[in-house]
Amino acid sequence: MFLSNDLALLEALQGYLARALGGEVQLVLKRTYQEITTQLIAGEIDAAWICGFPFVAYRPRLELLAVPVWRGQPRYQSYLIAGPEQRGTDIDALRSNTHAFSDPDSNSGFLVTRALLAERRQTPEAFFSRTFFTYGHRNVVRAVASGLAQSGSVDGYVWEVMTETEPELTGRTRVLWRSEWMGFPPVATSLGGLRNARTARLQSALIAMPGDDLGRRALAFLRLDGFMMAPSNLYQGIADRVALVGNE
């Protein structure tokens, strides 16, 4: 989910959490959702900021720790983006395109588009002329902006923040279609993790971020308002899509 000023963000986030938790904090970065979700389920890490798709897929083995709040709500959208010359206002305009996805375990960067096609009794392989994974939402935008892909599936939060931080890139793309609002990618822990005092303190620290100077600095890098608790049914829309593609 990290977008820009990664080093400064990590320093602010690590400094805030270490102070709030009263001890050393190690931040673990991985390239794919699968890598970090595997470590989370195995109990090798205390918590992880993951996507709503793996959270739903592994729901019996995970607990919700906190949900980011962006523009006043714990929700975001998936975008279909294309080059500025692309006509149309929905996925049907993208038939036979070269299409960039973010990650196989991404909701906004894969599942939403796959579900749209499933509703049409299509698969990505049959609908698009070629698809590939970039393993990063920013990389999807870069692929479309550079012409490497004609279209892409991307996290709307990422595209909107990039419009603030890297307008020269998003300016070479246009949003063709937006999904409904869905539960924002959550911070999760393994089942039973909240019984661990350290993990419970982490939850409190995330929710308290807006009240701390260093916490606000980290949130500013992320363009987030803060974190909150939210009911698990926040992710029902994602669960419905998982069920839909599972019945293909």
Rosetta silent file (secondary structure, phi, psi, omega in degrees, C-alpha in Angstrom):
SEQUENCE: MFLSNDLALLEALQGYLARALGGEVQLVLKRTYQEITTQLIAGEIDAAWICGFPFVAYRPRLELLAVPVWRGQPRYQSYLIAGPEQRGTDIDALRSNTHAFSDPDSNSGFLVTRALLAERRQTPEAFFSRTFFTYGHRNVVRAVASGLAQSGSVDGYVWEVMTETEPELTGRTRVLWRSEWMGFPPVATSLGGLRNARTARLQSALIAMPGDDLGRRALAFLRLDGFMMAPSNLYQGIADRVALVGNE
SCORE:     score description
SCORE:     0.000 S_00000001
   1 L     0.000  -13.091 -176.558    0.000    0.000    0.000 S_00000001
   2 L   -67.045  140.476 -170.095    2.992    2.292    0.359 S_00000001
   3 L  -115.604  -51.929 -176.084    2.960    4.995   -2.264 S_00000001
   4 L  -150.441  163.880 -178.944    5.688    7.615   -1.915 S_00000001
   5 L    49.670   45.366 -172.519    8.440    8.732    0.440 S_00000001
   6 H   -56.368  -44.155 -177.639    8.674    5.116    1.562 S_00000001
   7 H   -64.155  -45.988  178.703   11.765    5.589    3.719 S_00000001
   8 H   -63.737  -39.359  177.455   10.353    8.627    5.489 S_00000001
   9 H   -62.362  -48.816 -178.425    7.039    6.835    5.955 S_00000001
  10 H   -61.321  -39.681  178.658    8.686    3.740    7.405 S_00000001
  11 H   -63.959  -43.461  179.751   10.770    5.839    9.778 S_00000001
  12 H   -67.149  -43.629 -178.391    7.703    7.735   11.002 S_00000001
  13 H   -66.509  -45.260 -179.991    5.582    4.610   11.327 S_00000001
  14 H   -64.848  -41.748  179.566    8.280    2.595   13.078 S_00000001
  15 H   -63.688  -42.922  179.447    9.108    5.472   15.422 S_00000001
  16 H   -64.325  -48.461 -176.827    5.471    6.002   16.344 S_00000001
  17 H   -65.781  -39.159  178.677    4.732    2.328   16.952 S_00000001
  18 H   -61.776  -41.878  179.676    7.910    1.757   18.977 S_00000001
  19 H   -69.421  -42.358 -178.071    7.015    4.671   21.229 S_00000001
  20 H   -68.610  -33.005 -177.077    3.353    3.687   21.509 S_00000001
  21 H   -93.839  -10.179  178.181    4.152    0.040   22.251 S_00000001
  22 L    70.115   35.856  178.880    7.110    0.765   24.505 S_00000001
  23 L  -177.476  177.560 -177.466    9.587   -1.462   22.682 S_00000001
  24 L   -66.796  140.199  177.549   11.298   -2.362   19.437 S_00000001
  25 L  -125.300  130.184  177.470    9.101   -2.809   16.371 S_00000001
  26 L  -108.044  123.921  176.731   10.196   -4.616   13.231 S_00000001
  27 L   -95.484  129.707 -175.783    8.448   -3.731    9.968 S_00000001
  28 L  -112.070  123.445  179.014    8.402   -6.553    7.400 S_00000001
  29 L  -110.827  134.181  177.868    7.997   -5.777    3.706 S_00000001
  30 L  -129.427  160.487 -175.884    7.138   -8.433    1.118 S_00000001
  31 L   -80.832  -34.925 -174.017    6.608   -8.307   -2.632 S_00000001
  32 L  -123.157  158.079  175.081    3.318  -10.226   -2.846 S_00000001
  33 H   -63.415  -36.291 -177.549    0.138  -10.593   -0.794 S_00000001
  34 H   -61.344  -42.230 -179.790    0.656  -14.356   -0.740 S_00000001
  35 H   -61.276  -47.136 -175.089    4.020  -14.045    0.992 S_00000001
  36 H   -74.554  -34.423  178.362    2.774  -11.768    3.743 S_00000001
  37 H   -67.876  -37.888  177.462   -0.524  -13.644    4.251 S_00000001
  38 H   -61.242  -43.951  178.652    1.350  -16.949    4.600 S_00000001
  39 H   -65.325  -37.601 -179.077    3.558  -15.465    7.306 S_00000001
  40 H   -64.932  -48.613 -178.961    0.540  -13.979    9.072 S_00000001
  41 H   -64.625  -34.660 -179.968   -1.405  -17.255    9.185 S_00000001
  42 L   -76.006   -6.347 -179.609    1.700  -19.129   10.327 S_00000001
  43 L    77.725   17.110 -179.140    2.097  -16.736   13.263 S_00000001
  44 L   -80.922  -17.368  174.642    5.507  -15.541   12.075 S_00000001
  45 L  -132.297  156.368 -175.935    4.379  -11.909   12.297 S_00000001
  46 L   -78.443  -36.199 -176.907    1.993  -10.257   14.753 S_00000001
  47 L  -159.529  162.048  179.595   -0.103   -8.325   12.244 S_00000001
  48 E  -152.256  146.056  172.217   -0.148   -7.299    8.608 S_00000001
  49 E   -89.145  105.641 -174.318   -1.775   -4.740    6.348 S_00000001
  50 L  -118.461 -175.782  178.906   -3.280   -7.034    3.739 S_00000001
  51 L   -92.500  158.964  177.733   -5.930   -6.885    1.032 S_00000001
  52 H   -64.301  -27.893 -179.926   -9.622   -7.561    1.551 S_00000001
  53 H   -63.657  -57.912  177.199   -9.449  -10.546   -0.825 S_00000001
  54 H   -64.559  -29.255  176.904   -7.085  -12.697    1.300 S_00000001
  55 H   -61.537  -42.885  178.234   -8.811  -11.441    4.453 S_00000001
  56 H   -71.027  -43.787 -176.694  -12.092  -12.882    3.153 S_00000001
  57 H   -62.420  -34.493 -178.641  -10.486  -16.009    1.669 S_00000001
  58 L  -110.911   26.975 -173.876   -8.775  -16.886    4.970 S_00000001
  59 H   -53.266  -38.853 -179.905  -11.444  -15.408    7.240 S_00000001
  60 H   -65.163  -14.112 -176.645  -11.688  -18.461    9.569 S_00000001
  61 H  -113.153    6.528 -176.329   -7.980  -18.062   10.365 S_00000001
  62 E  -131.631  156.848  173.392   -7.774  -14.276   10.718 S_00000001
  63 E  -125.269  146.893  178.195   -9.082  -11.503   12.953 S_00000001
  64 E   -80.383  124.956  179.609   -9.674   -7.883   12.050 S_00000001
  65 E   -94.885  -50.706  179.553   -7.310   -5.556   13.901 S_00000001
  66 E  -165.631  158.070  179.756   -8.143   -2.166   12.366 S_00000001
  67 E  -123.424  130.729  176.445   -9.332   -0.606    9.116 S_00000001
  68 E   -61.400  148.105  175.859   -7.821    2.516    7.532 S_00000001
  69 E  -111.972  121.133 -178.031  -10.065    5.549    7.189 S_00000001
  70 E  -125.415  125.079 -179.050   -9.688    7.417    3.903 S_00000001
  71 L    52.649   40.595  172.355  -11.628   10.580    3.103 S_00000001
  72 L    87.771    0.051 -179.174  -13.840   10.011    6.125 S_00000001
  73 E  -147.246  156.176 -178.801  -14.799    6.379    5.593 S_00000001
  74 L   -87.069   45.081 -174.426  -13.267    2.866    5.810 S_00000001
  75 E  -138.540  160.944  176.761  -13.938    2.193    2.136 S_00000001
  76 E  -150.655  179.894  179.934  -12.354    2.497   -1.276 S_00000001
  77 L  -128.981  159.470  169.407  -13.098    1.614   -4.905 S_00000001
  78 E   -96.937  140.194  178.521  -11.521   -0.397   -7.681 S_00000001
  79 E  -115.731  142.662  161.936  -10.781    1.462  -10.917 S_00000001
  80 E   -99.245  121.970 -179.358  -10.432    0.276  -14.472 S_00000001
  81 E  -116.074  157.833  179.876   -7.964    2.643  -16.117 S_00000001
  82 E  -150.671  174.361  173.934   -6.874    3.019  -19.718 S_00000001
  83 L   -65.926  156.543 -175.391   -4.905    5.303  -21.961 S_00000001
  84 L   -61.099  -21.154 -178.543   -6.491    8.723  -22.579 S_00000001
  85 L   -85.691   -9.162 -177.343   -7.467    7.750  -26.129 S_00000001
  86 L   -68.406  128.834  178.033   -9.519    4.723  -24.979 S_00000001
  87 L   -89.803  166.699  175.221  -13.249    5.120  -25.629 S_00000001
  88 L   100.031  168.011 -177.789  -16.084    3.672  -23.555 S_00000001
  89 L  -133.115   10.960  177.247  -17.206    3.725  -19.949 S_00000001
  90 L  -150.428 -179.119 -172.687  -17.155    0.069  -18.880 S_00000001
  91 H   -64.255  -25.403 -178.387  -15.157   -3.117  -19.176 S_00000001
  92 H   -60.670  -25.302  178.969  -16.725   -4.054  -22.525 S_00000001
  93 H   -71.784  -13.773 -173.851  -14.635   -1.304  -24.133 S_00000001
  94 H   -98.732    5.571 -179.277  -11.463   -3.127  -23.076 S_00000001
  95 L   -55.107  136.410  178.787  -12.038   -6.355  -24.971 S_00000001
  96 L    71.695    9.028  175.581   -8.855   -7.658  -26.669 S_00000001
  97 L   -73.868  162.075  159.774   -6.660   -5.184  -24.757 S_00000001
  98 E   -85.517  121.339 -169.055   -3.352   -5.943  -23.133 S_00000001
  99 E  -121.673  134.578  179.938   -4.391   -5.602  -19.495 S_00000001
 100 E  -101.162  128.468  171.590   -2.291   -5.120  -16.360 S_00000001
 101 E  -106.514  161.906  179.707   -3.328   -6.604  -13.020 S_00000001
 102 L   -85.356  -60.461 -173.012   -1.717   -5.855   -9.684 S_00000001
 103 L  -154.754  143.123 -179.989   -1.571   -9.169   -7.786 S_00000001
 104 L   -60.100  -23.237  179.916   -3.467  -12.489   -7.988 S_00000001
 105 L  -103.225   17.258  179.209   -4.614  -11.963   -4.372 S_00000001
 106 L   -92.448  134.670  174.335   -5.666   -8.333   -4.870 S_00000001
 107 H   -69.862  -62.334 -175.871   -9.336   -7.398   -4.670 S_00000001
 108 H   -70.369  -28.545 -175.653   -9.195   -4.117   -6.589 S_00000001
 109 H   -94.710    3.822  176.279   -6.270   -5.191   -8.763 S_00000001
 110 H  -159.417  -56.608 -172.196   -7.685   -8.542   -9.909 S_00000001
 111 H   -58.642  -44.229 -177.270  -10.794   -9.979   -8.190 S_00000001
 112 H   -59.470  -44.925  179.573  -13.154   -7.122   -9.097 S_00000001
 113 H   -67.563  -41.422  178.222  -12.291   -7.377  -12.798 S_00000001
 114 H   -60.803  -39.312  178.972  -12.439  -11.159  -12.726 S_00000001
 115 H   -68.663  -40.132  176.131  -15.922  -10.959  -11.167 S_00000001
 116 H   -56.680  -41.813 -179.574  -17.094   -8.434  -13.784 S_00000001
 117 H   -72.926  -35.474  178.168  -16.061  -10.886  -16.469 S_00000001
 118 H   -61.961  -35.695  176.249  -17.616  -13.842  -14.637 S_00000001
 119 H   -62.322  -25.559  179.261  -20.946  -11.991  -14.760 S_00000001
 120 L   -98.902    9.412 -177.807  -20.491  -11.991  -18.543 S_00000001
 121 L    57.882   41.257  178.918  -19.447  -15.675  -18.542 S_00000001
 122 L  -124.303  161.575  172.408  -15.951  -14.632  -19.580 S_00000001
 123 L  -119.921  157.132  177.264  -12.473  -15.167  -18.180 S_00000001
 124 H   -56.306  -38.078 -177.284   -9.555  -12.708  -18.288 S_00000001
 125 H   -64.634  -35.972 -178.987   -7.656  -15.099  -20.559 S_00000001
 126 H   -84.194  -31.974 -174.080  -10.487  -15.198  -23.107 S_00000001
 127 H   -79.765  -45.380 -179.476  -11.555  -11.562  -22.857 S_00000001
 128 L   -92.781  154.469  177.178   -8.170   -9.817  -23.034 S_00000001
 129 L   -73.865  -31.017  179.859   -5.555  -10.469  -25.681 S_00000001
 130 E  -158.963  142.990  174.680   -2.856  -10.595  -22.996 S_00000001
 131 E  -132.284  154.724  173.779   -2.663  -10.093  -19.219 S_00000001
 132 E  -154.795  159.377  179.219    0.183   -9.773  -16.755 S_00000001
 133 E  -102.945  134.177  179.898    0.751   -8.997  -13.069 S_00000001
 134 L   -98.316  -14.828 -177.319    2.834   -6.000  -12.026 S_00000001
 135 L    55.721   50.621  175.241    2.875   -6.782   -8.267 S_00000001
 136 L   164.867  130.852 -179.479    2.077   -3.237   -7.277 S_00000001
 137 H   -64.448  -37.800  177.046   -0.792   -0.832   -7.942 S_00000001
 138 H   -60.745  -36.270  179.881    1.627    1.954   -8.755 S_00000001
 139 H   -68.553  -29.715  174.635    3.188   -0.376  -11.320 S_00000001
 140 H   -63.464  -45.965  179.100   -0.221   -0.878  -12.960 S_00000001
 141 H   -61.348  -43.035  178.982   -0.498    2.886  -13.423 S_00000001
 142 H   -61.830  -40.738 -179.041    3.042    3.009  -14.791 S_00000001
 143 H   -62.812  -43.001 -179.656    2.305    0.185  -17.239 S_00000001
 144 H   -72.403  -41.541 -179.084   -0.762    1.950  -18.648 S_00000001
 145 H   -62.950  -32.809 -177.276    0.879    5.390  -18.662 S_00000001
 146 H   -87.799  -11.230 -177.307    3.872    4.060  -20.595 S_00000001
 147 L    89.467    1.032  176.574    1.802    2.076  -23.109 S_00000001
 148 L   -63.813  -33.771  173.338    3.112   -1.278  -21.895 S_00000001
 149 L  -125.820  148.372  177.251   -0.545   -2.100  -21.181 S_00000001
 150 L   -82.911  -22.954 -179.333   -3.619   -0.603  -22.836 S_00000001
 151 E  -155.336  168.779 -178.138   -5.656   -0.888  -19.643 S_00000001
 152 E  -159.929  160.569  175.805   -5.345   -1.965  -16.027 S_00000001
 153 E  -108.648  124.382 -169.994   -7.131   -2.843  -12.785 S_00000001
 154 E  -144.057  153.847  174.058   -6.018   -0.651   -9.916 S_00000001
 155 E   -67.219  122.853 -178.323   -6.803    0.415   -6.356 S_00000001
 156 H   -63.315  -34.627  176.307   -8.735    3.687   -6.563 S_00000001
 157 H   -60.235  -45.293 -179.552   -7.084    4.987   -3.379 S_00000001
 158 H   -63.237  -45.263 -179.342   -3.661    4.450   -4.948 S_00000001
 159 H   -61.923  -41.848 -179.013   -4.664    6.156   -8.197 S_00000001
 160 H   -66.544  -41.444  178.778   -6.127    9.129   -6.324 S_00000001
 161 H   -68.113  -39.560  176.606   -3.070    9.567   -4.113 S_00000001
 162 H   -62.181  -30.477  176.849   -0.781    9.243   -7.139 S_00000001
 163 H   -63.039  -28.874  175.372   -2.804   12.022   -8.746 S_00000001
 164 H   -81.532  -39.639 -171.599   -1.570   14.197   -5.868 S_00000001
 165 H   -97.116  -30.330 -177.890    2.014   12.904   -5.772 S_00000001
 166 L  -137.050   60.260 -175.324    2.736   11.836   -9.375 S_00000001
 167 H   -62.805  -22.433  178.587    0.220   13.675  -11.594 S_00000001
 168 H   -67.050  -24.833  177.512    2.464   13.286  -14.614 S_00000001
 169 H   -83.743  -54.717 -177.965    1.768    9.529  -14.483 S_00000001
 170 H   -65.218  -24.098  177.222   -1.957    9.471  -13.766 S_00000001
 171 L   -65.808  -17.628  177.021   -2.364   12.293  -16.294 S_00000001
 172 L   -96.355   13.773  174.943   -1.434    9.770  -18.998 S_00000001
 173 L  -132.763  167.133  170.900   -4.313    7.524  -17.918 S_00000001
 174 E  -140.019  149.263  178.480   -8.026    7.952  -17.461 S_00000001
 175 E   -82.703  116.825 -178.474  -10.518    6.223  -15.191 S_00000001
 176 E   -85.539  -35.489 -172.933  -12.901    4.265  -17.374 S_00000001
 177 E  -156.358  144.856  175.941  -15.028    2.698  -14.601 S_00000001
 178 E  -122.773  139.072  175.485  -15.327    2.737  -10.799 S_00000001
 179 L   -76.206  176.572  168.404  -16.693   -0.045   -8.614 S_00000001
 180 L   -69.415  170.628  179.112  -19.055    0.489   -5.691 S_00000001
 181 L   -75.409  134.331 -176.983  -17.456    1.365   -2.350 S_00000001
 182 E  -128.539  164.245  178.399  -15.872   -1.652   -0.618 S_00000001
 183 E   -59.654  129.925 -177.814  -14.119   -2.330    2.682 S_00000001
 184 L   -65.304  145.589  177.500  -10.644   -0.767    2.706 S_00000001
 185 L   -48.703  123.906 -170.368   -7.699   -3.214    2.871 S_00000001
 186 L   -92.143  165.164  165.826   -7.501   -4.125    6.574 S_00000001
 187 E   -95.775  124.240 -174.704   -4.825   -4.660    9.173 S_00000001
 188 E  -125.336  161.916  173.748   -5.309   -8.237   10.361 S_00000001
 189 E  -132.564  164.087  179.371   -3.848  -10.661   12.872 S_00000001
 190 E   -69.702  158.937 -177.736   -4.016  -14.444   13.063 S_00000001
 191 L   -54.986  127.757 -177.590   -6.981  -16.050   14.811 S_00000001
 192 L    88.217   -3.769 -176.130   -6.655  -15.508   18.544 S_00000001
 193 H   -62.725  -30.274 -178.035   -4.048  -12.799   18.036 S_00000001
 194 H   -71.507  -11.849  174.003   -6.059  -10.193   19.913 S_00000001
 195 H   -77.343  -12.699  176.769   -5.656  -12.253   23.082 S_00000001
 196 L   -82.092  126.481 -175.452   -1.962  -11.355   22.874 S_00000001
 197 H   -60.736  -36.005 -179.042   -1.337   -8.191   24.892 S_00000001
 198 H   -65.900  -42.324  179.674    1.220   -6.895   22.393 S_00000001
 199 H   -68.093  -37.497  176.894   -1.202   -7.229   19.478 S_00000001
 200 H   -63.671  -37.429  177.088   -3.972   -5.583   21.498 S_00000001
 201 H   -67.611  -34.817  176.905   -1.627   -2.655   22.199 S_00000001
 202 H   -62.691  -42.962  177.665   -0.882   -2.437   18.480 S_00000001
 203 H   -58.388  -46.770  179.552   -4.594   -2.134   17.779 S_00000001
 204 H   -63.204  -38.929 -179.575   -4.903    0.690   20.300 S_00000001
 205 H   -64.519  -41.454  179.117   -1.822    2.396   18.867 S_00000001
 206 H   -63.031  -43.715 -178.206   -3.208    2.361   15.321 S_00000001
 207 H   -68.399  -27.980 -177.781   -6.526    3.841   16.423 S_00000001
 208 L   -87.442   -0.322 -174.319   -4.725    6.519   18.475 S_00000001
 209 H   -54.005  -41.616 -176.918   -2.474    7.687   15.606 S_00000001
 210 H   -63.461  -17.169 -178.724   -4.332   10.938   14.819 S_00000001
 211 H   -92.205    7.720 -176.888   -3.663   12.173   18.356 S_00000001
 212 L  -126.675  139.242 -177.525    0.123   11.942   18.084 S_00000001
 213 H   -58.389  -47.787 -179.295    2.504   14.192   16.108 S_00000001
 214 H   -69.594  -35.249  176.020    4.544   11.287   14.720 S_00000001
 215 H   -63.962  -42.532  177.914    1.385    9.293   14.066 S_00000001
 216 H   -65.036  -32.923  178.101   -0.097   12.183   12.108 S_00000001
 217 H   -64.085  -45.325  177.950    3.127   12.424   10.118 S_00000001
 218 H   -63.424  -42.470  179.238    2.850    8.767    9.066 S_00000001
 219 H   -63.679  -35.848  179.483   -0.839    9.209    8.226 S_00000001
 220 H   -63.911  -39.853  176.342   -0.014   12.277    6.134 S_00000001
 221 H   -60.022  -38.829 -177.201    2.401   10.227    4.014 S_00000001
 222 H   -84.320   -9.068 -175.831   -0.382    7.679    3.488 S_00000001
 223 L    59.959   34.772  178.702   -3.085   10.341    2.905 S_00000001
 224 L  -107.901  153.201  175.556   -5.209    8.561    5.528 S_00000001
 225 L   -80.845  -29.679 -177.273   -7.394   10.058    8.259 S_00000001
 226 E   158.888 -157.990  177.233   -6.582    7.272   10.705 S_00000001
 227 E  -130.221  154.318 -179.676   -7.653    3.740   11.622 S_00000001
 228 E  -148.112  166.281  168.802  -10.865    2.453   13.173 S_00000001
 229 L   -83.614  148.720  179.515  -12.664   -0.703   14.191 S_00000001
 230 L  -149.930  151.212  179.181  -15.286   -1.889   11.736 S_00000001
 231 L   -68.385  150.117 -178.731  -17.691   -4.818   11.507 S_00000001
 232 H   -63.276  -23.518  179.799  -16.603   -7.801    9.460 S_00000001
 233 H   -70.530   -2.678  171.373  -19.621   -7.377    7.178 S_00000001
 234 H   -56.974  -25.707 -175.079  -17.745   -4.406    5.763 S_00000001
 235 H  -103.361   17.868 -178.380  -16.198   -7.024    3.461 S_00000001
 236 H   -63.799  -37.568  179.055  -19.432   -8.694    2.328 S_00000001
 237 H   -61.328  -37.909  177.003  -19.131   -7.239   -1.167 S_00000001
 238 H   -69.270  -41.540  178.494  -15.711   -8.838   -1.537 S_00000001
 239 H   -59.978  -38.815  178.563  -17.035  -12.133   -0.140 S_00000001
 240 H   -62.791  -39.058  179.079  -19.795  -12.087   -2.755 S_00000001
 241 H   -68.974  -39.685  177.042  -17.199  -11.722   -5.511 S_00000001
 242 H   -58.512  -43.863  179.159  -15.098  -14.555   -4.089 S_00000001
 243 H   -64.571  -39.651 -178.733  -18.204  -16.770   -4.193 S_00000001
 244 H   -62.726  -49.977 -177.873  -19.020  -15.658   -7.736 S_00000001
 245 H   -72.441  -24.794  177.442  -15.626  -16.480   -9.228 S_00000001
 246 H   -70.732  -18.218 -179.869  -15.476  -19.688   -7.205 S_00000001
 247 L   -97.993    8.758  179.617  -18.567  -20.892   -9.030 S_00000001
 248 L   -63.129    0.000    0.000  -17.110  -20.325  -12.498 S_00000001
